[in-house]
C-alpha cells in the first residue's frame, strides 16, 4: 500500500480577485477547497465561516503563496 503524501491548506483571504485564484489554480498543482474556520475577532467571536483554500504539497503552496501575494499587489496597484 502506497504511503499518501501529507497535504496542506493555504487559506485565501476574503476579497482576493477571482483572476488571482484562477491563475494559481492554472499554474500550480493545487485543488480549490472550502474549509470551515472559526472566527475570533470583533463581534464574530466563535462564528464559523467557510473560507476558500488551496490544497496541495507544502513546497508547492509556499511558491503559490508568493505568487498570490504578488498577484494581489498587482491587482491593487501596489509595487
Buried (B, 14 or more C-beta within 10 A) or exposed (E): EEEEEEBBBBEBEEEBEEEBBEBBBEEBEBEEBEEEBEEEEEEEEEEEEEBBBBBBBEEBBEBBEEBBEEBBEEEEEEE
